[in-house]
Amino acid sequence: MPAVIEELFQGRSETLAEKSSAEIPYVVRGASDESQVKAMALAGTPAWYGGMPRKSIEVVERINESTWKVSVRYETLDVQPGNEPVVSFDTGGGSQHVTQSIQTRGKYGPAASDKLEGAIGFDGESVAGVDITVPVYSFSETHYLPAVAVTATYRGNLFRLTGTVNADWFRGFQPGECLFLGAAGARKGLEDWEINYKFAAQPNRNDIMVGAIGPITKQGWDYMWVQYADDVDDQKKQLIKKPVAVYVEKVYQAGFFAALGIGS
């Protein structure tokens, strides 16, 4: 029978502190010697747990000829002098195409209609809209992680989290506000990995009005679009377009940023 590793729930412990840690016990069955036990534990236990990298693997005891008890320890990363995270940010904003104004400040000319309800750039056939700058908070963090933490599994987690929004609170942002743009890392010789993590944030809203429609709730990175229909301005004796429906679309999956291993 091939060797297997299973988690034991009795004996698990976790400490939440300035330097948090966790001890998780496992049992390896069908192993012929201690080297096979270590190999099984290395391959069969997570490299990260609760945002903490795997610190050590201890073979606790041999229960019988082919069964062994193993303990895996996880700890928060030590920040060495000179290895403190480097943070940068940019509030330059992003561009967004909108077809509705917040408010129509003025209407001039004999054909000006009171019934467009904020539609921008109506030319008699379609609503053209306009590109505007919207609040986007871009920031990046550079962290220095030991080689034991930057495993193939961890790099795969970075890949899978790229293009997701935060499922939990992260860096003070509500769920749905922060988008993970990806990470880039490099390592020289036996030094720690230098990894740069990039993010962008947009605020959640629950007060959006589109003409008479609303208030509308929208998470930061949801996509909102407006449907228009023909209407008649009886006073001006002309056909117009007016908003008749608003759709808020989820376009990004949510991810748990704890797997980044850089705290919350």
N, C-alpha and C positions, 0 to 999 in steps of 0.2 A: 504494500500500500504506500503511495507517495506521501511524503511529509506534508502536514497541514499546520497552519497557525490560526488560533482562535483567541478572541479577546475574552478576558475574565472580568466580570462585573464586580465581583467581590474583591476588595482591596484597592479599588481605584481611589485616588485622592487628587484634589486640586486646591491650590492656594492662590487667592487673588490679592495682590499687593503691588508695591512699587516694582518689585521683580517677581512676577507671577510664575507659577510652575504647575506641572501636573505629572502624576505618576500613573501609568496605565499598565496593568498586568496582562500577560498573554500566556497561553500554553501552546507548546509546539509538540505535535504527536508524530511519531514515525521517523524521527531523526536518528541518524546513526552515531553522530558525535557532535561535540560542541561547535566545531566550525560550521557544520550544516545548520545548527540552531541559529547561530549568528547571521548566516546568510539568509535564512528564512525570515528572521526578525527584521533585517534590513530591507528586504524586498516586500514583506507583507504588512508593514505598519506604516501609517501616514507620516510623511516628512514634516507636516505641520498639524497642529491641533490648537484650536481656539486662538489663532493668530500667533502661536509660539512655535518656533522650529524645534525639531527633534534634537535633544542635547546628547543623550547617551542611551545605550542598550546594555542592560545587565542580565547575565544569565544567573538567576537567583538560586535555583536548585534543580537537581536531577531527580524526578519523581520515581521513575523506573527505567528500564533498559532503553526505551525509546521515547520517553515523555519528559519534557523539560518545562520549567516555569521561567518566564522572562519578564523583566520590567523595563518599560520604555519611559524615559524622562523627557519632558518638554519644558523649556524655560524661555522667558522673554529675552530678547537680544541685549547683550551688554553694549552700551555706547562708549567706545573708547575715545580718549582725547584725540581730537583731530578727525574723528569719524562721525561727528554730529551731522544729522540730516541737513542738507542745503535746500532752502525753499525759495522759490521765485514766483511772482505772479504778474498778471497783466489784466487790467480792467478795460482794455480797449473796445470791448464789445464785439458783437457779430452782426452780420447783415441778414435781414429777413424781408421777404416780399409780402406786403400786406395789401388787402383790398378794401379795408375799412379804416376810417379814422376814429380817433377817440371822441372827437367833437368837431362839428362843422362850425368854424368861427364866423364865417360870413358867406353870403350868397349875393352875387351881383349880376345884373343884366336881366332883360325881360323874360328870358327863357329859364332862369334859375328855378329849380324845383325844390319844394319843401319835403318831397317824399322819397328821396334817395337813401335816407337814413344812414348817411356816412359812407356810402359807396364811393370809391376814389377812382377818378379817371373814366367815368362813363362817357362813351363817345356816340351814344345812340344805338349801339349794338352790343357792346361788351364792357366789362369793368376791368380796366387795365391795371389798377393798383400802382404801388410805388415801393422801391427798396428803401428800408430804413435801418438805422443802427439800433440794436436791441441790447439790453444788458447781458453780457456773457463774461463770467469771471474765469479766466484761464490761469491755471497755476501748475507748477511742477515741483517735485520733491526728489532729491537725490539721496539715496540711502546706501550704506555700506554693510553688506551681509556676508557672513562667513560662507565658505564653500559648502559646508555641510547643510546649509539652509537652501542653497540654490541648486536643487536637484532637477532632474528632467521632469518630475511631477510638478514641481513648483513653477518651472518655466511654462509647462503646459497650462497651469492655472492662469498665469498671466495672459497667455494667448486666448484662453476661453473667456476671460473677464473683459478683454478689450471690446469696446463697443457696447458695454452694459451700463446701466444706471444703478445707483446705490439702492439696495433693498432695505438697508438699515441706515440710521443716522451715520454720517461720515464727515469728519472735519467741520462739524457744526451745520451741515446741510441736511435738510429733511429728505426722506426717501423720495427718489425720483428727480432730485435737483442736480446731482453730480454725475457726470458722464466720464468713464475711464477711457482715455484715448490711447492707452498702451504704454509699454515700457521698453527701454533699451538698456542693455547691460554690457559691461566689459570687465575683464579680469586680467591682471598682469602677474604672471608667475604664480606664486603661492599667496598673493595678497587677497584681501577681501574683494568680493564682487562690488563694483560701483554700478548701481542701477538707478536710472532716472524714470520716474513715474509721471505721466502727464494726465491732467484732468481739466474739465471745463464744467461750469455750473450756470444754470439758469433758474430763476425763482419759480416755485409753484405759485399758481394764482387761483383765486376763487371768486374774483370780482369782475370778470371780463363781461362787457356788454357789447353786443353787435346789433346796432340799431335798437330795436325794442326787445331783442332776444337776450335773455340772461337773467341773473348773473350766471356765468359759465365757469366751471372748475376745470383747470388744466394743470397737469404736472409739468415740471420744468421742460422736459425734453419730448413731451407729446407734440404731435403736429395738429394744428387747428386749421380747418378750412371752411369757407363759407359758400353756401349754395344760393344762387340768385335766380329769380324768376321775373317774368315780364309783369309790369303793372302799368296803370294809366294815371297820369297826373291830370285830373279833370280840369283844374284851374288853368294849366298851361296848354292843355289839349295836345299832350305828347306821350309817347310810350317811354317808360323808364325801366330800370332794373332795381330791384330791392332785395335785401337779404331775407330768405324765407327759412333757412335752416343752417345750423352750425354743427360741425362734426369735430370731435376731439379724438385723434387716433394715437394708439400706442404703437410706436415704431422702434423702440429699444427694449430688449429684455432686461430684467432686473438681475443683479448679481450681488453676492455677499462679499463685500470688500475686505472682510476679516481675512480672507484667504490670501490677500496681498502681503500680510505679515508685517505691516508698518503701523499698526494701531488704528484707532478709530477717530 
